[in-house]
Amino acid sequence: MSTTSAPPQPPPLRSLPGSYGWPVVGPVWDKLNYFWFQGPVEFYKKGIEKNKSTVFRTNVPPSFPLFVSVNPKVVALLDTTSYSHMFDPEIADKRDTLLGDFMPSLGYTGGQRTVPYLDTEETKHTQIKRFGLDILKRGSKLWVSELQVNLEEMWTAVEAEVSAKGSSSFASPMKQSMFKFINKVCLGAEVSKSPEIAKSGMSFIDRWFFLMVFPTININVVQPLEEIFLHSFAYPPFLVRGGYNKLIDFIKTEGRETVQRGMTEYGLTEEETVHNLFFMFYFNCLEGFNLLLPDILGRLFTDKTGLQDRLRAEARQNGGPDLTFEAVKQMPNIRSLVWETLRFKPPVPTQYSRARKDFRLSSHDASYEIKKGELLCGYLPLVMRDPVIFNDPDTFQPDRFVGEKGTDLLKYLYWSNGPETADPTATNKQCMGKDYVTLSASMLVAYILRRYDSIKGDSSKITAVEMAK
């Protein structure tokens, strides 16, 4: 005699709440709330309260008056269950949705639709992502040693400046260090071969990045200046073309072996290869590190609960004498700090996809009919603070992911456009370097705590260091 359990019943069907408001007025009002009066977190929180649902219709920027070709209408997905539909390629089309319905001029990417704008059903996506995964696999042989070389160089310079001036800003030196590191390990390019790129390459990338995405990001400058100058129109790519082209020429020259491999082994043209290398490793990888690492260090340096001492003991007692990826895997509390930082402030806060077909979307407590072509929008800082999944979700808990229960929560950590427990492949949209990111960030923390008995500062500067005895 055997028994079988009945399949779980889907939550009850509900009409999709929310409204896009009056034409023109609705999108403009939502944009002002999003950027000015409330900010993104409060904007979505108030939407949840108003609609009594974590799934609802709303408008997101950019929108009117000057973005007349951009449709701001989205269905917001703000809990882990509804957001997980974004990972299903059968229903989620990622074609040209990196920044929602807003598509920056292709002049920013050399006329190429680079891999983040490609859907998994496009053949070119598979070719390019296989190429990127291969680059990371090859680079893994140098990753740890080169990272340590650059960390040693950077922190030696920081120490000297703290000694001479009493403090040192580490944000810019860290950017330069990661720029050199990514170029050598991923592109096979030595930055020192080009004095101009060594001096100005990182600033070229920053200007390119920010001018391209300004209409979609909140940077908290004085209003209404931000609305007038950053959110009202798209900046033309010719403003950054000079620096962009110099970096492209640098990749072609100093990374020529990597470029050649993309052409001969993966069937890409030279233009497809170099512009995708730029986007994959300067936009996705480098700018991702530049956003994440200062946040982690800020948490570490400003904590008043003894976190630094607890993690220092772990860094010195676990993993053996040499810092490697295998070593930091034996440091669960340090890895948890990195994961909790990613939960609280993911480098890419908003993800989009378009419904490939009509389907029924479920949240924790209701189901909704989604029509083909509707744009789905997930705001990760709220998705990953889902109170159904995370205890005390608005509190930063550096040990949240420690132990069996903590490890189980990793399947709801979605910062990489997929669960932390999943693996990136050529046929999905998950960040291909997600494991390199978390392990490298953990290695940075362990390196600092092994090097210093005490370090004080915040997310941008160091004010005091005491070398390990």
N, C-alpha and C positions, 0 to 999 in steps of 0.2 A: 504494500500500500504506500503510495507516495503522494506528496502534496506539492503544489506549485503556488507561488505567490502571484497575485494579479499584477499586471504591469501598472506602474504609477499612472494615476490619472492626470492629464494636463490641467493646469489651473483654468478657472472659468474664463470664458471669452468676455472681453470688455471693449467698449468703444474707445478708440484711441483719444485720450484727452489732450487738451492744449489747443492753441490757436495761433495763426500767423498774423492776426490783426488786419487792420485796413491796409489796402495797397499803399506802398510808400511809407505811410505813417508807422505801421507795425514794425517793419524791418528797421527803420531809423530809430524808433524808441528802444527796441531790443538791443541794437548796437550801442546806443548810449548807456544803457544799463550794463551791458557786458563790459565795456571798456572804461566807463566813467563813474556812474552813480553806484554801482554794486561791485564790479569786478567779476571775473569768471566764476569763482567758487560760489559767491553769494547769488549770482545770476541763476546758476543751476539749482542751488539749494532752495531758493525761493520758488523756482519752477516746480520742484518736488512738492513743496508745501502747498502751493496753490492748486495743483492738479491732483494731489493725494496719490501720486504715482511716480515711480522712477523712470517711466517711459511716457513721453509726451511730445507734442509738436511745438516747435519754437523756431525762431530765426537766429542765425549766427552770422557774425561778420565774416568778410566784408559784404556790404550791401549798398543801397542807394545813399547819396544821389549819383555818384560818379561811376559806380560799379554796376551799370545798368544791365550788363550781360551775365551777371552772377546771380544765381537763384539762391537766396539765403535760407530757404525752407529746409528744415531737417526734422528727423525724429530722434530725439535725445534718448540715449540708453545709459542709465546711470546706476545700474546694479550689476553684479557679476554674472547673473544668469542671462539677462537680456544682452549684455555686452558680448558674451561668449559666442553669440551668433555671428559676430564679425569674423570669426576664424574659420567659418564653414565656406569653402570655395564654391559649393553648389548654390549658395544663396547670396554670397557677398562678392560683388564685383568691385575690384580696387582700381579700375581703370581711371586715371587722371583725377584721383580723389585724395591725393596726399594732403592738400590744404582745403578740402571740401570741394565746393563747386568752383572755387577760385583756382585758376590755373595761371601761374606766372608766365610771362613771355618766354618762349623757347630760346630767345636771345640770351637768357641767363645760362643756358646749358648747351650752347653751340648748335642750336637748332635740333637737338636730340631730345626725344622723350626718354629720359633716363629711367633706370630700373624701378625707382619708387613709384613712378607714374604708370608702370605696366601692370596688367592683370595677369594672374597665374595662367589663364588660358592663352595668353600670347606667347608664341614660340620664343620670341626674343627675350622674354623674362627668364625662361629656363636657361637659355644660353648664358646670359649675363650673370645670373645668380650662381650657376655652376662655376663660372670663371672666378667670381668673388670668393666662393667657398674654397676653391683650389688655392687662391692666393693666401688665405688665412692658414690653410693646412701647411703650405710651404713655409710661411712666415713663422709658424709655431716653433720651428727649430731655433730661431733667433730671438723669439719674443721675450723670454725671461731675461736672458743675458743683456740684451739691448735696453730693456726697461730699467734694469738695475744700473747700467752705465749712465743712462740719462738722469735717473733719480740721484745718483751720487754727485753728478755734475751740478744739478740744480740746487740740491740742499746744501752743498758746500758753498755755493754763491750766496744763498739765503743766510747762512750762518755768518758769513763775512759782513754782510750788510747789517744784520742785527747787531753785530759787535761794533760796527763803525757808527751806525746811526740810531740804534735803539729799537728799530723795527724794520721789517722788510715786507713789501707787497709780493706775495708769491703767485698771484693770478697770472700775470704776464709771463714770468719765467716758466711757469708750468705749461702755459700754452706753447711757448717756444720749444720747450723740452718735448712735449707730445708731438709737435709738428715734425721735429727731427726724427723722432722715434717712428711715427707712422710712415713717413716717407721711406725710411730705410728698410723697415721690416715688411711692409706691405707692397711698396712700389719698387723696392730695390734702388732707390734714388738717394744719393748723398746730398743733403742740403748745402753742405760746405762747398760744393762744386760751383754754386752760383751765389756770389755775395749779395746780389739784389734779392734773391728769393730767401736767403738766410735772414736778411734784415727785415724784409717787408712782406714775405709770403703769407704769414699768419694774419697780418692786417688786411691784405688783399682778400683773404677768405672771409674774415669777419664782415667787411663791408659788403661783399657779394651776398653773404648769407642774410644779413639784416635788411638790406634794400629789397631783396626778393620777398621776404616774408613779413615786412612791416605791416601790411594791411590786415594781418591776421593775429598779431601778438599784442599783448598788453605789457608795456614796459614801465608804467607808473611814473611818467614825467608830468610836468605841470599841465593840467588841463586849463583851457581847451586847446593848448598847443599840440598835444598828442593827437587829438581828433583832426585838427586842421592839417597838420604836416605829415602825419604817419598813417592815418586811417581813411583819408578822403580820396586817395588816388594811388595807382600803382606807379612806382618809380621805374623809369625806362632803363633797360639793361646797358645802354651805352655808357652810363655813369660808372660802371665797374668793368667795362669790357677790357680796358687796358691791363689791369691787374690780372683779370681772369685769363686773358690770352698769354700773359707771361707765365702763369702757372701751367697752362696747357703745354706751352713750348718746353717748359722744364720737365714735365712728365714724358713728353715725346723723346726728349734728349737723354735725360738721366735715368728714366725708367723704361728705356727702349726694349730691354729684354722682356719685361712684363707686358708691354704693349704688343710686342711681336707674338707672344704666347696667346694673347687674346685673339689675335688675327688668325694664327695658324692652327691652334688647337680648338678654338671655340667658334670659329666662323664669323667673327665680328669684323667690321671695317675698322680702319684706323680711327676714324672720327667717333664711331660708336664706342670703341675701346677707351680712348682717352677721356671723353666726357663722362662716361660711366665710372671710370677710375676716380675722377675728380669728385663726383657726387657720392660714391660709395665710401671713399676714405677721407675726404675732407668734410663733407656735410654730415653723413651718417656717423662715421667713426670719430673723427677728430672733434667736431663740434659737440658730439654727444659726450665725450670725455670732458671737454671744457665746461660743460654745464653741470655734469654730475660731480666731478672730483672736488670742486670747492664746497659744494653742499655737504659732502661727507666730512671733509676736514673741519668745516664750520661746526658741525654737530660734535665732533670729537674735541675741538679746542675750547668750546664754550660750555661744555657740560659741567654741571656742579654736583653731580651725584656720585663721582668716583669712577665714572665709565673709563676714563683714560687709564687709571691704575689697573682696573680689572682686565681690560684688553691688553695692556702691556704685559701683564703676567702670562696671559694666554700666548701672546706673540713670542715670548721668550722661552716658554716651557714646551710649546707644541711645535711639531713640524721639523725638528732637527736643526742643525747649524746653518743649512743653506735654504734660502727662500726660493721656492719653486711653486708651481701651481699645485702639485701634490702636497706640499707643505701647508699652504694656506687652506687646503681642504680639511686639514686637521684643526682649524681655528674657527669653530662654529659661531662664536660670539662676534668675531670680526666680520664674518660673512653675513651674519644677521644684521649688523649695523648697515652694511651696504644695501642689503635687500630692503630694509625698512626705509632707508633714504629714497630708494627707487619707488617704494610704495607711496611715500608722502609727497615726493616731488619728482615725478618721472621727467626725463629730458624732453620727451615729446608728449605733451599733456593731452592732445586731442587726436583721435583717430577717426577716420571716415571710411565708409564703403557704400556702394549703391546696391539696392536689392536687385538681384539678377532675375528674379521671378516673384510672383505672388507667393507669400508664405505666411505661416502663423508664428509669431514671435512670442516667447514666454518670458515673463519676469518671475520673481519669487511667488507672486500671488495672483497673477492674471495673465491672459493671453490676448494678443492683438493681431488684427489683420494688417499686414504690410503689403503694399502694392509694388509691382515691378517698377523700378526707376526711382523709388523714393530714396533720399539720401539719409543714411544712418550716421549718427554722430555720438561717439563715446568720449566723455571727459574723464580721463583716467584718475586724476586726484580725488574724484568722488567715487568712481567705480571701485577703486581699491580702498575706499573707506566705507564699504558696504557694511552696515551694522549687523546684518544677518550672518556675515562671515567673520568679521574682525571685531574682537572685543575691544571696547573703548577706542573706536577707530580714529578719533580725532586727536589722540595722544600719541606722540612719538615714543615708541617702545623699542629700544635698540636690541633687546633680546627676544623680540616677538617670534622670530623664526628658528629659535633654538629648541631642540628636543623633538620627540615624535609628533606632538601636536603642532609645533611650529613648522616642522618640515612639511606636514600635510597642507599647511596654508599656502605653500609655494604654488600649488596648482591654481590659485586665485591671484597670483602676482603677474599682471598682464603688461608690464612696462615695455616689453620687447615685441609687441604686436602678436602675442601668443602667450600661453601659460609658461611660467618658469620651468615647469617639469617637461615641456616639449622640446623638440629639437628643430632647428631651422633646416629646411631642405630647399632644393631648387624649385619645388612645386608648391611651396607655401610662401606667405609674406612675412614670416617671422624674421627678426633681425638676425642676420647671419653671424654676427660677432657677439651675440648675447653672452655666451660663456666667457669669452675673452674679456668682456667689459667687467663682469662681476669679479672674476678672478684677479684681473689687473688692479681693480680698485681695492680689493682685499689685500693684495700684495703691497700696494702703496701704504695702507694703514699699518700693516705689520712692519714694513721697512722703517717707517717713522718711529714706531714704538720700540723697535729694537735699537734704533740709533740714539734716541733721546730718553733720559730719565724724566724729563719734564719739558713740555712745550706749551706755550700760551699764545693765543691769538684769536682770530675769528675766520670767517669764510674768505677773507681777502688778504689778510696780513698776519705776520708773526711778530710778536712783541718780546718774547723771551724764549731761550732754549737752554737746556742743561744736558750736556752730552752724557751718554751712558758711561758709567764707571767700569 
